[in-house]
Amino acid sequence: MKILANGMFCVSLLGWSGGGGLEAAPQTVASPDANGPSQGNAEANAAAGPSAGDPQTQPQQQPATQQPSPTPGGPIVQAAPELPKYPDVRLPGESGWWVGFTAWIPTEQPIFDKGEASNYTTLSKVTMAGKPKYAAGAEFGMALGLHNFLRLSGFEVRAAGDFTAATNLTLFNSNYNSGWLMSSDYQVRDVKLSFEYLTWPYPVESRKVRLRTLYQLHYVTVRSGFDAPTQPLFDSAGNPLVNSGGQAITFQTSGTKWFLSPALGAGLSYYVSPRLRVEANGAGFFIPHHFAVADTDASINYRILGQFELGLGGKLYDYKTSTKAAYYQTGFLGSVAVSLKWYSK
């Protein structure tokens, strides 16, 4: 009983102090102990992530890829600097198209003779008489690509003259006696297609020299004719003379040969100035005992009146038809040449 009375007294004393003038001592919030955070704080920290002062190990970052360092003593390769670019200069005549005319006066005389296919022993060698008044030519050209040309050109040479037969002759199966007055005529024609490809320099830039490779195709025709103009064709009564076959006698005879030939060559041009150009070209081809052709020229050309060009120089031309035929003709022609061209640009 004594113990129960003491307990009741204590309870009464506490109730009086809580509702009366004594204030309760403030409770101190317990800080996390040294053993670690409480369960609630641990969950909050886990949700928020590691703090700056948290001694926990930070996640490792992937190291940046490093370029391998050059091997000591090995070569160091560096890109070459870009080369400077220079403008490609086209001089007059290297663009657009043109037309032109050429004239020259060859003085040489072609040779006519029998070939390997002839079946007689009489002589046939004749030097064609006469000299041409002039040889006329024309051309059309156009620029292809950078400094390349395509050129179509042609010329014709013809002449006629008289001579006295020094011996008996057989010409195109017609017989002529020694001492007769003879006449001869001939015509040589060449049509040429030429592709002129720039070989050097490349790139051209502002250089003045042009070296071109020439790829050509020649179509050559050669005509030869003979006659004995002083020999009688009629008898005293005015009747035509006939041969043993009953045909009228004639002393006129002629024949034509032609061949198609490729040709290879080179052309060189030097531009002294935009208006003045020096040029030389040469090409040829042959097959022994069949045919041969060679065509060369050189000229100095000067621009006049804007788009016109006047040229002065020389030309050489050599040809030969097949010696395996019954008859053939060969000739070497050359002289001073003049030309006049008109350029679109």
Residue pairs with C-beta under 8 A, 6 or more apart in sequence:
18 24
32 38
32 41
36 42
37 45
45 51
50 56
50 58
70 76
86 203
86 205
86 206
87 205
87 206
88 146
88 203
88 204
88 205
89 204
89 205
89 206
90 146
90 147
91 208
91 271
91 274
91 277
92 274
92 275
92 303
92 343
92 345
93 277
93 309
93 343
93 345
94 143
94 147
95 143
95 345
96 142
96 143
96 343
96 344
96 345
97 140
97 141
97 142
97 143
97 343
97 344
98 140
98 141
98 142
98 341
98 342
98 343
98 344
99 138
99 139
99 140
99 141
99 341
99 342
100 138
100 139
100 140
100 141
100 309
100 339
100 340
100 341
100 342
101 136
101 137
101 138
101 139
101 339
101 340
101 341
102 136
102 137
102 138
102 139
102 155
102 315
102 337
102 338
102 339
103 134
103 135
103 136
103 137
103 337
103 338
103 339
104 134
104 135
104 137
104 314
104 315
104 335
104 336
104 337
104 338
105 132
105 133
105 134
105 135
105 335
105 336
106 131
106 132
106 135
106 157
106 317
106 333
106 334
106 335
107 131
107 335
108 331
108 332
108 333
108 334
109 127
109 128
109 129
109 130
109 131
109 159
109 331
110 127
110 128
110 186
110 188
110 329
110 330
110 331
110 333
111 125
111 126
111 127
111 128
111 329
111 330
111 331
112 124
112 125
112 126
112 127
112 128
112 171
112 184
112 186
112 224
112 327
112 328
112 329
113 124
113 125
113 126
113 327
113 328
113 329
114 120
114 124
114 125
114 170
114 326
114 327
114 328
115 322
115 323
115 324
115 325
115 326
115 327
115 328
116 289
116 323
116 324
116 325
117 324
117 325
117 326
118 124
118 326
118 327
120 170
122 168
122 169
122 170
122 175
123 167
123 168
123 169
123 170
124 169
124 170
124 171
124 327
126 163
126 169
126 171
126 182
126 184
126 226
127 163
128 159
128 161
128 184
128 185
128 186
128 224
128 329
128 331
129 159
129 160
129 161
129 162
129 163
129 182
129 183
129 184
130 159
130 160
130 161
130 184
130 185
131 159
131 161
132 157
132 158
132 159
135 155
135 156
135 157
135 333
135 335
136 155
136 156
137 153
137 154
137 155
137 156
138 153
138 154
138 155
139 151
139 152
139 153
139 154
139 341
140 151
140 152
140 153
141 149
141 150
141 151
141 152
141 153
142 149
142 150
143 149
144 150
144 195
146 198
146 204
147 198
147 204
147 210
147 212
148 195
148 196
148 197
148 198
148 212
149 194
149 195
149 196
149 212
150 193
150 194
150 195
150 196
151 192
151 193
151 194
151 195
151 196
152 191
152 192
152 193
152 194
153 191
153 192
153 194
154 189
154 190
154 191
154 192
155 189
155 190
155 317
156 187
156 188
156 189
157 187
157 188
157 189
157 333
158 185
158 186
158 187
158 188
159 185
159 186
160 183
160 184
160 185
160 186
161 183
161 184
161 185
162 181
162 182
162 183
162 184
162 229
163 181
163 182
163 183
163 184
164 179
164 180
164 181
164 182
165 176
165 177
165 178
165 179
165 180
165 182
166 178
167 178
168 175
168 176
168 177
168 178
169 175
169 176
169 182
170 176
171 226
171 253
171 327
172 224
172 226
172 253
172 254
172 255
172 327
173 253
174 226
174 251
174 253
176 182
176 226
176 228
176 251
180 228
180 230
180 231
181 228
181 229
181 230
182 226
182 227
182 228
183 226
183 227
183 228
183 229
184 224
184 225
184 226
184 227
185 224
185 225
186 222
186 223
186 224
186 225
186 329
187 221
187 222
187 223
188 220
188 221
188 222
188 319
188 331
188 333
189 220
189 221
189 222
190 218
190 219
190 220
190 293
190 295
190 317
190 319
191 218
191 219
192 216
192 217
192 218
192 219
192 263
192 295
193 216
193 217
194 214
194 215
194 216
194 217
194 283
195 214
195 215
195 216
196 212
196 213
196 214
196 215
196 267
197 212
197 213
197 214
197 215
198 204
198 210
198 211
198 212
199 211
199 212
199 213
199 266
200 209
200 211
201 207
201 209
201 211
204 210
208 270
208 271
208 272
209 268
209 269
209 270
209 271
210 267
210 268
210 269
210 270
210 271
211 266
211 267
211 268
212 266
212 267
212 268
212 269
213 264
213 265
213 266
213 267
214 263
214 264
214 265
214 266
214 267
214 281
214 283
215 262
215 264
216 262
216 263
216 264
216 265
216 283
216 295
217 260
217 261
217 262
217 263
218 260
218 261
218 262
218 263
218 285
218 293
218 295
219 258
219 260
220 258
220 259
220 260
220 261
220 291
220 293
220 319
220 321
221 256
221 257
221 258
222 256
222 257
222 258
222 319
222 321
222 329
223 254
223 255
223 256
224 254
224 255
224 256
224 327
224 329
225 252
225 253
225 254
225 255
226 251
226 252
226 253
226 254
227 251
227 252
227 253
228 251
229 251
231 251
232 241
233 240
233 241
233 248
233 249
233 250
233 251
234 240
234 241
235 241
240 248
240 249
241 248
241 249
242 248
242 249
243 249
255 327
257 321
257 322
257 325
257 327
257 328
257 329
259 290
259 291
259 321
259 322
261 285
261 291
261 292
261 293
262 285
263 283
263 284
263 285
263 293
263 294
263 295
264 283
264 284
264 285
265 281
265 282
265 283
265 284
265 295
266 281
266 282
266 283
267 279
267 280
267 281
267 282
268 279
268 280
268 281
269 277
269 278
269 279
270 277
270 278
270 279
271 277
272 278
274 303
275 302
275 303
276 300
276 301
276 302
276 303
277 300
277 301
277 302
278 299
278 300
278 301
279 298
279 299
279 300
279 301
279 313
280 296
280 297
280 298
280 299
281 295
281 296
281 297
281 298
282 294
282 295
282 296
282 297
283 294
283 295
283 296
284 292
284 293
284 294
284 295
284 296
284 318
285 292
285 293
286 292
286 293
286 294
286 320
289 322
289 323
289 324
290 322
290 323
290 324
291 319
291 320
291 321
291 322
292 318
292 319
292 320
293 318
293 319
293 320
294 316
294 317
294 318
294 319
295 316
295 317
295 318
296 315
296 316
296 317
297 313
297 314
297 315
297 316
297 337
298 313
298 314
299 311
299 312
299 313
299 314
299 337
299 339
300 311
300 312
300 313
301 309
301 310
301 311
301 339
301 341
302 309
302 310
302 311
303 309
304 310
307 342
307 343
307 344
307 345
308 340
308 341
308 342
308 343
309 339
309 340
309 341
309 342
309 343
310 338
310 339
310 340
311 337
311 338
311 339
311 340
311 341
312 336
312 337
312 338
312 339
313 336
313 337
313 339
314 334
314 335
314 336
314 337
315 334
315 335
315 337
316 332
316 333
316 334
317 332
317 333
317 334
318 331
318 332
318 333
319 330
319 331
320 328
320 329
320 330
320 331
321 328
321 329
321 330
322 328
